[in-house]
Amino acid sequence: MYILINSIKNLYRYKNKYILFGMLYLVLILTVSVCLNIFIQMEKVTDNILKEYANVIKFDGKISRDSDNIPLRFTKDELLTYKDIKYIKDIKIFRYNFATTYKKNFLKDFEKGDDGLTIEFNINGDVIPLGFPLRPVFIFGYNISLLNLAVNDIKLENGRMFETDNECVIVKNKLYPNIGKWNEESGGGIESKDWNDLDLDDKIIIKDDDGFYNYFIVVGIIEQNFYDDITTNRCMIYTTLESAEYFDAIASEEDMNFEINNYEKIKMGYEGLIYLDDPDNYYVLRAEMFNRGIWIEPLFPNFHALTNLTNSMQAWSIIFMIFATFIIICITIISTIILLNNRKYEIAILRSVGMKKSRLIINYLIENLTFIWGVTFISLITEQFITGIFTKDVSAVMQNLVSPKMFEQLTQGVNFETLLLNIGLVFGGTTAVVMLSLILACINIIRFEPLKIFNKQY
């Protein structure tokens, strides 16, 4: 305790020089801390990009070798059988897509006057049938654990996300004309209620005359799509994977795409995701899968833009960090020499009254650790407010490239993990600086001869 108190007194006794060097160290340690934090954050984000983003490949469909042969869609079991192929780390079922006009033999049944599936709404307790069977209602069932990969970016304007089976969120197109059932009993005209009248807690019932039955409770409403026009059919239900694949029992086996508008097509059936062991193996795997009659595509083809962004930030942070570290070493050498020269007479007196050299070295070590660690503590606190200024542009670009859920996934663990690692590395680095200063001090203290110092002094 005496040594610590004496070290603090020495800091006050030589406060002018310690304030000067403290300001220099504060700027430099702060620079190193910010650069190190940016480097660690970008490294963590890059790892997340490669793990959760760049190595995710989607099955884009089968290739028909015969123009007269209509390819069949992937079954669930068929998708999972490709796990054993080289370069594939894992395969997961991502989504199941169904449209009410995708029922087996739908067109043949429709020609016979059978509407196939009947869609009914229970709005405020009133059951309202929906007509126009050739305008399908789409059901998309997501693997909830993979919702962060949803490229359609589900943004709710009301309600909440579905959490259990038979809960759903729906999307509307308020520009679309009334699609209610034609009311022949009233002499023609359109029913007053249609898809756009659905709201939270309403019930959607889908059934047929053969006993098939399923329902959904609306728990959320998705924002209107900016690119919709009056021709875009947005009668869409988003729900869990299990709720949607319930329709697989009555679905057509054909590999079919439904066109929503000129730029958006949706493939029916199961959508599987391939997780590569390394993103660099994509082109080799694509050739292998093509030979098997399967076409694959990156789920996020723009991942290079993200990795280039993070790698660029890492490169610049390393450059500034090395430059600042070099200056810190130079200042440590200069400041140690200056302080020791100014304290030669003090050291000579302490040696002449019997203080051991080891005790002098320990005192100097405690004094320097107190000084450097104090400056480091202030630097780390300040760094927490400064780092965000340099990374906000990168974050803004990333948010424009990926969905909010994906951005959250890519930056998961960044703040807490990087904070702990940054604190450990910065304190370790500044302690190493003290050790460098201590080595110089030891050399000088060991060489000090009190008598020569006194003679020179007088």
Secondary structure, 3 states (H helix, E strand, C coil): CHHHHHHHHHHHHCHHHHHHHHHHHHHHHHHHHHHHHHHHHHHHHHHHHHHHHHCEEEEEEECCCCCCCCCECCCHHHHHHHHHCCCEEEEEEEEEEEECCCECCHHHHHHCCCCCCEEEEEECCEEEEECCCCCCCEEEEECHHHHHHCCCCCCEEEECCCCCCCEEEEECCCCCCCCCCECCCCCCCECCCCHHHCCCCCEEEEECCCCCEEEEEEEEEECCCCCCCCCCCCCEEEEEHHHHHHHHHHECCECCEEEEECCEEEECEEEEEEEECCHHHHHHHHHHHHHCCEEEEECCCCHHHHHHHHHHHHHHHHHHHHHHHHHHHHHHHHHHHHHHHHCHHHHHHHHHCCCCHHHHHHHHHHHHHHHHHHHHHHHHHHHHHHHHHHHHHHHHHHHHHCCHHHHHHHCCCHHHHHHHHHHHHHHHHHHHHHHHHHHHHHHHHHHCCHHHHHHHHC
